[in-house]
Amino acid sequence: MTQEPSNELAIMESRIPDFDNEDKVKYLQYRAVGFNKKESAHLAEVLISDVNQWLKDDASFKDFERKNLRELQKVASKDIIELEFLRNVMMFARKDARIIQKSMQVIIDPGTKQAIDGMELLTDREWEYFKAIRKHYTPDQLLQLNKALTPDEYRENKVVVLTWDGRPAPISGDDIEGFSVEIIDE
């Protein structure tokens, strides 16, 4: 049974050298997202004896697994977490949009010819969901989302000016981290 590659594996594939064997790349993708040697072989649908043979015969493969894999796991884990988080946010946003759209409908009752507001069309469960999500669609929530997605744009540019013997010595915001200042009364 061949498994479809996950988003995590797609991230890994772009960071793994193009070995002479597609199975080696699949195996290393699983290793890169944290599976052990045996699990990775199973998921890549290769025999563990093949992996051992690759490690014996292919110096670049052996070198990658022994030296580069740990670094790849550290670097890619942030990307994987962000990707999965954003994927889940997108799915929730789609669900939210369906409920919000339903609440915005206006239909005409064929019998009475009166307009029925979409809020009345919501089931009890949808109404509870609607109330719960409403608080997440505020200007403050949008600002928080923007700060999370583009933190550099919201970094505060603080400048600290220290004075020694009457001469100012400005320190930019990037240099402030890790500084401690002791104020002494003279």
VOPAGU-373398 format. One record per atom (N, C-alpha, C): x, y, z; residue number from 1; residue in one letter. Coordinates in nm, 3 decimals. Layout:
REM residues N
[r [X,Y,Z],NUM,A]
...
***
This chain:
REM residues 186
[r [0.085,-0.118,0.000],1,M]
[r [0.000,0.000,0.000],1,M]
[r [0.090,0.124,0.000],1,M]
[r [0.082,0.205,-0.102],2,T]
[r [0.162,0.326,-0.111],2,T]
[r [0.088,0.440,-0.044],2,T]
[r [0.159,0.511,0.044],3,Q]
[r [0.099,0.623,0.115],3,Q]
[r [0.130,0.752,0.042],3,Q]
[r [0.032,0.843,0.044],4,E]
[r [0.055,0.975,-0.013],4,E]
[r [0.149,1.052,0.080],4,E]
[r [0.242,1.128,0.024],5,P]
[r [0.331,1.206,0.111],5,P]
[r [0.253,1.315,0.184],5,P]
[r [0.287,1.335,0.309],6,S]
[r [0.222,1.440,0.387],6,S]
[r [0.290,1.573,0.359],6,S]
[r [0.232,1.680,0.413],7,N]
[r [0.293,1.812,0.399],7,N]
[r [0.433,1.813,0.459],7,N]
[r [0.448,1.741,0.572],8,E]
[r [0.578,1.736,0.636],8,E]
[r [0.682,1.675,0.544],8,E]
[r [0.644,1.570,0.474],9,L]
[r [0.739,1.504,0.385],9,L]
[r [0.774,1.593,0.267],9,L]
[r [0.679,1.671,0.219],10,A]
[r [0.706,1.763,0.109],10,A]
[r [0.809,1.867,0.152],10,A]
[r [0.800,1.914,0.275],11,I]
[r [0.898,2.009,0.327],11,I]
[r [1.036,1.944,0.331],11,I]
[r [1.040,1.820,0.377],12,M]
[r [1.167,1.749,0.389],12,M]
[r [1.230,1.722,0.252],12,M]
[r [1.147,1.685,0.157],13,E]
[r [1.200,1.646,0.026],13,E]
[r [1.283,1.757,-0.037],13,E]
[r [1.243,1.881,-0.017],14,S]
[r [1.317,1.992,-0.076],14,S]
[r [1.452,2.013,-0.009],14,S]
[r [1.474,1.950,0.106],15,R]
[r [1.598,1.970,0.181],15,R]
[r [1.688,1.847,0.182],15,R]
[r [1.648,1.745,0.111],16,I]
[r [1.726,1.621,0.107],16,I]
[r [1.793,1.611,-0.030],16,I]
[r [1.921,1.578,-0.032],17,P]
[r [1.990,1.564,-0.160],17,P]
[r [1.920,1.461,-0.250],17,P]
[r [1.937,1.478,-0.378],18,D]
[r [1.875,1.386,-0.474],18,D]
[r [1.964,1.264,-0.490],18,D]
[r [1.936,1.161,-0.410],19,F]
[r [2.014,1.038,-0.417],19,F]
[r [1.973,0.959,-0.541],19,F]
[r [2.052,0.859,-0.574],20,D]
[r [2.029,0.778,-0.694],20,D]
[r [1.906,0.688,-0.684],20,D]
[r [1.842,0.689,-0.569],21,N]
[r [1.733,0.596,-0.544],21,N]
[r [1.620,0.670,-0.472],21,N]
[r [1.503,0.671,-0.531],22,E]
[r [1.388,0.740,-0.473],22,E]
[r [1.353,0.685,-0.335],22,E]
[r [1.376,0.557,-0.313],23,D]
[r [1.346,0.496,-0.184],23,D]
[r [1.435,0.554,-0.073],23,D]
[r [1.557,0.589,-0.107],24,K]
[r [1.646,0.651,-0.008],24,K]
[r [1.589,0.785,0.037],24,K]
[r [1.540,0.861,-0.058],25,V]
[r [1.482,0.992,-0.026],25,V]
[r [1.358,0.975,0.061],25,V]
[r [1.271,0.880,0.024],26,K]
[r [1.151,0.855,0.105],26,K]
[r [1.188,0.815,0.247],26,K]
[r [1.285,0.727,0.259],27,Y]
[r [1.332,0.682,0.391],27,Y]
[r [1.383,0.802,0.472],27,Y]
[r [1.465,0.886,0.410],28,L]
[r [1.522,1.001,0.480],28,L]
[r [1.415,1.104,0.515],28,L]
[r [1.310,1.114,0.435],29,Q]
[r [1.200,1.205,0.468],29,Q]
[r [1.138,1.164,0.602],29,Q]
[r [1.113,1.037,0.617],30,Y]
[r [1.055,0.990,0.742],30,Y]
[r [1.152,1.007,0.859],30,Y]
[r [1.278,0.983,0.834],31,R]
[r [1.378,1.003,0.939],31,R]
[r [1.381,1.151,0.979],31,R]
[r [1.369,1.238,0.881],32,A]
[r [1.378,1.382,0.906],32,A]
[r [1.263,1.435,0.990],32,A]
[r [1.148,1.369,0.985],33,V]
[r [1.035,1.416,1.067],33,V]
[r [1.026,1.341,1.200],33,V]
[r [1.129,1.263,1.232],34,G]
[r [1.139,1.209,1.366],34,G]
[r [1.116,1.060,1.383],34,G]
[r [1.087,0.988,1.275],35,F]
[r [1.071,0.844,1.290],35,F]
[r [1.207,0.779,1.304],35,F]
[r [1.211,0.669,1.380],36,N]
[r [1.339,0.599,1.395],36,N]
[r [1.368,0.519,1.267],36,N]
[r [1.482,0.455,1.267],37,K]
[r [1.528,0.382,1.148],37,K]
[r [1.428,0.276,1.103],37,K]
[r [1.382,0.195,1.196],38,K]
[r [1.290,0.086,1.163],38,K]
[r [1.155,0.140,1.114],38,K]
[r [1.101,0.238,1.185],39,E]
[r [0.972,0.298,1.146],39,E]
[r [0.982,0.362,1.008],39,E]
[r [1.093,0.432,0.984],40,S]
[r [1.112,0.500,0.855],40,S]
[r [1.118,0.399,0.741],40,S]
[r [1.188,0.290,0.763],41,A]
[r [1.195,0.187,0.660],41,A]
[r [1.056,0.131,0.631],41,A]
[r [0.981,0.104,0.736],42,H]
[r [0.847,0.050,0.719],42,H]
[r [0.758,0.148,0.641],42,H]
[r [0.758,0.276,0.683],43,L]
[r [0.674,0.377,0.618],43,L]
[r [0.715,0.403,0.474],43,L]
[r [0.846,0.393,0.446],44,A]
[r [0.896,0.413,0.310],44,A]
[r [0.882,0.288,0.225],44,A]
[r [0.833,0.181,0.291],45,E]
[r [0.812,0.052,0.223],45,E]
[r [0.941,-0.004,0.165],45,E]
[r [1.047,0.001,0.249],46,V]
[r [1.175,-0.060,0.214],46,V]
[r [1.216,-0.153,0.327],46,V]
[r [1.299,-0.247,0.294],47,L]
[r [1.347,-0.340,0.395],47,L]
[r [1.458,-0.276,0.477],47,L]
[r [1.461,-0.306,0.605],48,I]
[r [1.566,-0.254,0.691],48,I]
[r [1.702,-0.303,0.644],48,I]
[r [1.705,-0.422,0.584],49,S]
[r [1.831,-0.475,0.530],49,S]
[r [1.879,-0.388,0.413],49,S]
[r [1.786,-0.333,0.335],50,D]
[r [1.824,-0.240,0.227],50,D]
[r [1.885,-0.113,0.285],50,D]
[r [1.824,-0.061,0.390],51,V]
[r [1.877,0.060,0.454],51,V]
[r [2.018,0.033,0.505],51,V]
[r [2.038,-0.081,0.569],52,N]
[r [2.171,-0.115,0.620],52,N]
[r [2.272,-0.127,0.506],52,N]
[r [2.226,-0.180,0.392],53,Q]
[r [2.314,-0.192,0.276],53,Q]
[r [2.350,-0.053,0.221],53,Q]
[r [2.251,0.036,0.215],54,W]
[r [2.278,0.173,0.168],54,W]
[r [2.380,0.240,0.259],54,W]
[r [2.364,0.221,0.390],55,L]
[r [2.457,0.282,0.484],55,L]
[r [2.598,0.227,0.466],55,L]
[r [2.607,0.103,0.424],56,K]
[r [2.737,0.038,0.403],56,K]
[r [2.799,0.081,0.270],56,K]
[r [2.716,0.087,0.164],57,D]
[r [2.769,0.108,0.029],57,D]
[r [2.771,0.253,-0.019],57,D]
[r [2.685,0.338,0.035],58,D]
[r [2.671,0.474,-0.017],58,D]
[r [2.721,0.573,0.088],58,D]
[r [2.842,0.624,0.065],59,A]
[r [2.906,0.713,0.162],59,A]
[r [2.828,0.844,0.180],59,A]
[r [2.771,0.898,0.072],60,S]
[r [2.697,1.024,0.085],60,S]
[r [2.567,1.003,0.163],60,S]
[r [2.502,0.889,0.141],61,F]
[r [2.380,0.855,0.216],61,F]
[r [2.413,0.839,0.364],61,F]
[r [2.519,0.764,0.392],62,K]
[r [2.562,0.743,0.530],62,K]
[r [2.599,0.876,0.596],62,K]
[r [2.672,0.958,0.522],63,D]
[r [2.714,1.088,0.574],63,D]
[r [2.593,1.175,0.604],63,D]
[r [2.494,1.175,0.514],64,F]
[r [2.375,1.257,0.535],64,F]
[r [2.299,1.211,0.660],64,F]
[r [2.279,1.081,0.672],65,E]
[r [2.202,1.032,0.787],65,E]
[r [2.276,1.056,0.918],65,E]
[r [2.405,1.040,0.918],66,R]
[r [2.480,1.052,1.043],66,R]
[r [2.513,1.196,1.080],66,R]
[r [2.531,1.284,0.981],67,K]
[r [2.576,1.421,1.011],67,K]
[r [2.470,1.528,0.987],67,K]
[r [2.391,1.516,0.884],68,N]
[r [2.299,1.623,0.845],68,N]
[r [2.156,1.604,0.896],68,N]
[r [2.120,1.483,0.929],69,L]
[r [1.982,1.453,0.965],69,L]
[r [1.937,1.529,1.089],69,L]
[r [2.019,1.532,1.191],70,R]
[r [1.981,1.601,1.316],70,R]
[r [1.957,1.749,1.291],70,R]
[r [2.042,1.811,1.214],71,E]
[r [2.026,1.953,1.182],71,E]
[r [1.898,1.975,1.101],71,E]
[r [1.872,1.887,1.008],72,L]
[r [1.751,1.896,0.927],72,L]
[r [1.628,1.885,1.017],72,L]
[r [1.630,1.794,1.113],73,Q]
[r [1.517,1.779,1.204],73,Q]
[r [1.495,1.907,1.285],73,Q]
[r [1.602,1.970,1.331],74,K]
[r [1.587,2.093,1.409],74,K]
[r [1.532,2.207,1.325],74,K]
[r [1.588,2.226,1.207],75,V]
[r [1.549,2.337,1.121],75,V]
[r [1.408,2.319,1.068],75,V]
[r [1.376,2.199,1.025],76,A]
[r [1.247,2.175,0.961],76,A]
[r [1.132,2.166,1.059],76,A]
[r [1.161,2.133,1.185],77,S]
[r [1.050,2.117,1.280],77,S]
[r [0.970,2.246,1.293],77,S]
[r [1.036,2.361,1.291],78,K]
[r [0.966,2.489,1.298],78,K]
[r [0.876,2.506,1.177],78,K]
[r [0.927,2.474,1.059],79,D]
[r [0.847,2.486,0.937],79,D]
[r [0.727,2.392,0.941],79,D]
[r [0.749,2.272,0.989],80,I]
[r [0.641,2.173,0.995],80,I]
[r [0.532,2.220,1.090],80,I]
[r [0.571,2.267,1.207],81,I]
[r [0.473,2.313,1.305],81,I]
[r [0.394,2.432,1.249],81,I]
[r [0.464,2.527,1.187],82,E]
[r [0.396,2.643,1.129],82,E]
[r [0.301,2.601,1.019],82,E]
[r [0.345,2.510,0.933],83,L]
[r [0.262,2.465,0.822],83,L]
[r [0.135,2.397,0.873],83,L]
[r [0.151,2.306,0.968],84,E]
[r [0.034,2.236,1.022],84,E]
[r [-0.059,2.332,1.095],84,E]
[r [-0.002,2.427,1.168],85,F]
[r [-0.084,2.525,1.239],85,F]
[r [-0.164,2.609,1.140],85,F]
[r [-0.096,2.660,1.038],86,L]
[r [-0.165,2.742,0.938],86,L]
[r [-0.269,2.662,0.862],86,L]
[r [-0.241,2.535,0.837],87,R]
[r [-0.337,2.447,0.770],87,R]
[r [-0.463,2.435,0.855],87,R]
[r [-0.446,2.414,0.985],88,N]
[r [-0.561,2.403,1.074],88,N]
[r [-0.637,2.534,1.085],88,N]
[r [-0.564,2.645,1.090],89,V]
[r [-0.630,2.777,1.094],89,V]
[r [-0.714,2.796,0.969],89,V]
[r [-0.659,2.757,0.856],90,M]
[r [-0.733,2.772,0.730],90,M]
[r [-0.861,2.688,0.731],90,M]
[r [-0.853,2.566,0.782],91,M]
[r [-0.972,2.481,0.788],91,M]
[r [-1.078,2.541,0.881],91,M]
[r [-1.034,2.594,0.995],92,F]
[r [-1.130,2.660,1.085],92,F]
[r [-1.190,2.784,1.018],92,F]
[r [-1.106,2.859,0.948],93,A]
[r [-1.157,2.979,0.879],93,A]
[r [-1.262,2.942,0.774],93,A]
[r [-1.242,2.831,0.705],94,R]
[r [-1.341,2.787,0.606],94,R]
[r [-1.472,2.749,0.674],94,R]
[r [-1.462,2.678,0.786],95,K]
[r [-1.583,2.640,0.862],95,K]
[r [-1.653,2.765,0.914],95,K]
[r [-1.575,2.856,0.969],96,D]
[r [-1.631,2.982,1.017],96,D]
[r [-1.705,3.054,0.903],96,D]
[r [-1.642,3.058,0.787],97,A]
[r [-1.702,3.128,0.673],97,A]
[r [-1.837,3.067,0.634],97,A]
[r [-1.847,2.934,0.637],98,R]
[r [-1.975,2.869,0.603],98,R]
[r [-2.086,2.910,0.700],98,R]
[r [-2.054,2.912,0.829],99,I]
[r [-2.154,2.949,0.930],99,I]
[r [-2.189,3.097,0.916],99,I]
[r [-2.090,3.180,0.897],100,I]
[r [-2.114,3.324,0.882],100,I]
[r [-2.198,3.350,0.758],100,I]
[r [-2.165,3.285,0.646],101,Q]
[r [-2.244,3.303,0.523],101,Q]
[r [-2.389,3.261,0.544],101,Q]
[r [-2.408,3.150,0.612],102,K]
[r [-2.545,3.105,0.637],102,K]
[r [-2.620,3.209,0.720],102,K]
[r [-2.554,3.266,0.819],103,S]
[r [-2.620,3.365,0.905],103,S]
[r [-2.653,3.494,0.829],103,S]
[r [-2.584,3.520,0.721],104,M]
[r [-2.604,3.643,0.643],104,M]
[r [-2.713,3.628,0.536],104,M]
[r [-2.759,3.507,0.513],105,Q]
[r [-2.862,3.485,0.411],105,Q]
[r [-2.994,3.551,0.451],105,Q]
[r [-3.067,3.588,0.351],106,V]
[r [-3.205,3.631,0.372],106,V]
[r [-3.287,3.554,0.270],106,V]
[r [-3.383,3.478,0.319],107,I]
[r [-3.467,3.403,0.226],107,I]
[r [-3.612,3.450,0.243],107,I]
[r [-3.688,3.433,0.140],108,I]
[r [-3.829,3.470,0.143],108,I]
[r [-3.912,3.345,0.167],108,I]
[r [-3.993,3.349,0.272],109,D]
[r [-4.084,3.238,0.302],109,D]
[r [-4.190,3.235,0.194],109,D]
[r [-4.199,3.124,0.119],110,P]
[r [-4.295,3.118,0.008],110,P]
[r [-4.441,3.133,0.054],110,P]
[r [-4.471,3.086,0.173],111,G]
[r [-4.609,3.094,0.221],111,G]
[r [-4.648,3.234,0.264],111,G]
[r [-4.562,3.299,0.342],112,T]
[r [-4.596,3.431,0.398],112,T]
[r [-4.537,3.545,0.317],112,T]
[r [-4.446,3.515,0.227],113,K]
[r [-4.376,3.616,0.147],113,K]
[r [-4.296,3.714,0.234],113,K]
[r [-4.261,3.670,0.356],114,Q]
[r [-4.181,3.753,0.445],114,Q]
[r [-4.035,3.707,0.442],114,Q]
[r [-3.948,3.804,0.464],115,A]
[r [-3.805,3.774,0.467],115,A]
[r [-3.770,3.705,0.599],115,A]
[r [-3.687,3.602,0.588],116,I]
[r [-3.637,3.531,0.706],116,I]
[r [-3.487,3.557,0.713],116,I]
[r [-3.447,3.614,0.823],117,D]
[r [-3.305,3.645,0.845],117,D]
[r [-3.226,3.516,0.862],117,D]
[r [-3.105,3.514,0.809],118,G]
[r [-3.020,3.395,0.817],118,G]
[r [-2.989,3.350,0.957],118,G]
[r [-2.991,3.442,1.053],119,M]
[r [-2.966,3.404,1.192],119,M]
[r [-3.071,3.304,1.239],119,M]
[r [-3.191,3.316,1.188],120,E]
[r [-3.298,3.225,1.226],120,E]
[r [-3.281,3.088,1.160],120,E]
[r [-3.200,3.082,1.057],121,L]
[r [-3.177,2.956,0.986],121,L]
[r [-3.074,2.867,1.055],121,L]
[r [-2.997,2.928,1.144],122,L]
[r [-2.892,2.852,1.212],122,L]
[r [-2.954,2.751,1.308],122,L]
[r [-2.896,2.631,1.310],123,T]
[r [-2.938,2.531,1.409],123,T]
[r [-2.887,2.576,1.545],123,T]
[r [-2.931,2.511,1.652],124,D]
[r [-2.882,2.545,1.785],124,D]
[r [-2.730,2.528,1.793],124,D]
[r [-2.683,2.422,1.734],125,R]
[r [-2.539,2.395,1.735],125,R]
[r [-2.463,2.503,1.656],125,R]
[r [-2.515,2.538,1.540],126,E]
[r [-2.450,2.644,1.460],126,E]
[r [-2.454,2.778,1.534],126,E]
[r [-2.564,2.807,1.602],127,W]
[r [-2.576,2.932,1.678],127,W]
[r [-2.470,2.938,1.789],127,W]
[r [-2.451,2.828,1.860],128,E]
[r [-2.349,2.824,1.965],128,E]
[r [-2.209,2.844,1.906],128,E]
[r [-2.184,2.781,1.793],129,Y]
[r [-2.056,2.796,1.724],129,Y]
[r [-2.038,2.941,1.679],129,Y]
[r [-2.143,2.998,1.622],130,F]
[r [-2.139,3.137,1.575],130,F]
[r [-2.104,3.232,1.689],130,F]
[r [-2.167,3.213,1.805],131,K]
[r [-2.137,3.299,1.921],131,K]
[r [-1.992,3.282,1.965],131,K]
[r [-1.943,3.159,1.958],132,A]
[r [-1.805,3.133,2.003],132,A]
[r [-1.702,3.196,1.909],132,A]
[r [-1.728,3.192,1.779],133,I]
[r [-1.629,3.246,1.685],133,I]
[r [-1.637,3.397,1.672],133,I]
[r [-1.752,3.455,1.704],134,R]
[r [-1.770,3.599,1.688],134,R]
[r [-1.662,3.678,1.759],134,R]
[r [-1.623,3.635,1.877],135,K]
[r [-1.524,3.710,1.955],135,K]
[r [-1.384,3.705,1.893],135,K]
[r [-1.364,3.618,1.794],136,H]
[r [-1.233,3.608,1.732],136,H]
[r [-1.219,3.697,1.609],136,H]
[r [-1.324,3.766,1.572],137,Y]
[r [-1.321,3.852,1.454],137,Y]
[r [-1.330,3.998,1.497],137,Y]
[r [-1.222,4.042,1.561],138,T]
[r [-1.213,4.180,1.608],138,T]
[r [-1.086,4.243,1.551],138,T]
[r [-1.080,4.375,1.551],139,P]
[r [-0.957,4.440,1.504],139,P]
[r [-0.834,4.395,1.584],139,P]
[r [-0.851,4.373,1.715],140,D]
[r [-0.737,4.330,1.796],140,D]
[r [-0.688,4.191,1.754],140,D]
[r [-0.782,4.101,1.724],141,Q]
[r [-0.744,3.967,1.678],141,Q]
[r [-0.672,3.974,1.544],141,Q]
[r [-0.716,4.062,1.456],142,L]
[r [-0.649,4.080,1.326],142,L]
[r [-0.507,4.132,1.348],142,L]
[r [-0.491,4.227,1.439],143,L]
[r [-0.358,4.279,1.471],143,L]
[r [-0.268,4.168,1.525],143,L]
[r [-0.321,4.087,1.616],144,Q]
[r [-0.243,3.977,1.672],144,Q]
[r [-0.202,3.877,1.564],144,Q]
[r [-0.293,3.849,1.472],145,L]
[r [-0.262,3.758,1.360],145,L]
[r [-0.152,3.817,1.273],145,L]
[r [-0.163,3.944,1.241],146,N]
[r [-0.059,4.008,1.161],146,N]
[r [0.076,4.007,1.231],146,N]
[r [0.076,4.029,1.361],147,K]
[r [0.201,4.025,1.437],147,K]
[r [0.262,3.885,1.434],147,K]
[r [0.178,3.784,1.440],148,A]
[r [0.228,3.647,1.437],148,A]
[r [0.282,3.610,1.300],148,A]
[r [0.217,3.657,1.195],149,L]
[r [0.259,3.620,1.059],149,L]
[r [0.375,3.704,1.008],149,L]
[r [0.385,3.829,1.053],150,T]
[r [0.494,3.917,1.008],150,T]
[r [0.555,3.989,1.128],150,T]
[r [0.623,3.917,1.216],151,P]
[r [0.673,3.978,1.339],151,P]
[r [0.773,4.090,1.317],151,P]
[r [0.852,4.084,1.210],152,D]
[r [0.951,4.188,1.186],152,D]
[r [0.887,4.325,1.164],152,D]
[r [0.767,4.327,1.107],153,E]
[r [0.699,4.454,1.083],153,E]
[r [0.652,4.519,1.212],153,E]
[r [0.640,4.442,1.318],154,Y]
[r [0.588,4.494,1.444],154,Y]
[r [0.694,4.504,1.553],154,Y]
[r [0.818,4.476,1.515],155,R]
[r [0.926,4.488,1.613],155,R]
[r [0.940,4.635,1.651],155,R]
[r [0.947,4.658,1.780],156,E]
[r [0.960,4.795,1.827],156,E]
[r [1.104,4.839,1.810],156,E]
[r [1.121,4.956,1.753],157,N]
[r [1.256,5.010,1.732],157,N]
[r [1.290,5.102,1.849],157,N]
[r [1.333,5.041,1.956],158,K]
[r [1.369,5.118,2.074],158,K]
[r [1.516,5.156,2.064],158,K]
[r [1.544,5.277,2.108],159,V]
[r [1.683,5.322,2.115],159,V]
[r [1.708,5.366,2.259],159,V]
[r [1.809,5.309,2.315],160,V]
[r [1.849,5.346,2.451],160,V]
[r [1.974,5.431,2.438],160,V]
[r [1.973,5.543,2.503],161,V]
[r [2.091,5.630,2.498],161,V]
[r [2.153,5.633,2.637],161,V]
[r [2.273,5.583,2.643],162,L]
[r [2.350,5.586,2.768],162,L]
[r [2.452,5.698,2.756],162,L]
[r [2.480,5.761,2.866],163,T]
[r [2.574,5.872,2.862],163,T]
[r [2.691,5.844,2.955],163,T]
[r [2.812,5.854,2.898],164,W]
[r [2.934,5.842,2.977],164,W]
[r [3.011,5.971,2.963],164,W]
[r [3.043,6.030,3.074],165,D]
[r [3.118,6.156,3.075],165,D]
[r [3.057,6.259,2.983],165,D]
[r [2.925,6.266,2.981],166,G]
[r [2.856,6.367,2.901],166,G]
[r [2.843,6.334,2.754],166,G]
[r [2.893,6.219,2.710],167,R]
[r [2.884,6.180,2.569],167,R]
[r [2.775,6.073,2.553],167,R]
[r [2.678,6.095,2.461],168,P]
[r [2.573,5.995,2.441],168,P]
[r [2.626,5.874,2.364],168,P]
[r [2.577,5.757,2.399],169,A]
[r [2.614,5.633,2.330],169,A]
[r [2.484,5.558,2.299],169,A]
[r [2.422,5.585,2.182],170,P]
[r [2.296,5.517,2.150],170,P]
[r [2.316,5.369,2.120],170,P]
[r [2.220,5.288,2.163],171,I]
[r [2.220,5.145,2.136],171,I]
[r [2.087,5.114,2.070],171,I]
[r [2.091,5.049,1.954],172,S]
[r [1.967,5.020,1.881],172,S]
[r [1.891,4.905,1.945],172,S]
[r [1.765,4.887,1.902],173,G]
[r [1.678,4.783,1.956],173,G]
[r [1.736,4.644,1.943],173,G]
[r [1.808,4.616,1.832],174,D]
[r [1.864,4.483,1.812],174,D]
[r [1.976,4.453,1.912],174,D]
[r [2.045,4.559,1.957],175,D]
[r [2.157,4.541,2.050],175,D]
[r [2.113,4.539,2.195],175,D]
[r [1.987,4.573,2.222],176,I]
[r [1.940,4.586,2.359],176,I]
[r [1.923,4.451,2.427],176,I]
[r [1.880,4.350,2.350],177,E]
[r [1.857,4.219,2.411],177,E]
[r [1.982,4.172,2.485],177,E]
[r [1.961,4.127,2.606],178,G]
[r [2.071,4.074,2.683],178,G]
[r [2.145,4.179,2.765],178,G]
[r [2.113,4.308,2.743],179,F]
[r [2.176,4.414,2.819],179,F]
[r [2.108,4.428,2.954],179,F]
[r [2.184,4.457,3.053],180,S]
[r [2.125,4.497,3.182],180,S]
[r [2.190,4.630,3.218],180,S]
[r [2.108,4.716,3.272],181,V]
[r [2.157,4.849,3.307],181,V]
[r [2.135,4.870,3.456],181,V]
[r [2.238,4.918,3.521],182,E]
[r [2.228,4.949,3.663],182,E]
[r [2.235,5.100,3.675],182,E]
[r [2.137,5.154,3.745],183,I]
[r [2.134,5.300,3.762],183,I]
[r [2.189,5.331,3.900],183,I]
[r [2.288,5.417,3.900],184,I]
[r [2.355,5.454,4.024],184,I]
[r [2.332,5.602,4.048],184,I]
[r [2.279,5.635,4.163],185,D]
[r [2.261,5.777,4.199],185,D]
[r [2.397,5.835,4.230],185,D]
[r [2.421,5.953,4.174],186,E]
[r [2.550,6.019,4.204],186,E]
[r [2.532,6.127,4.305],186,E]
***
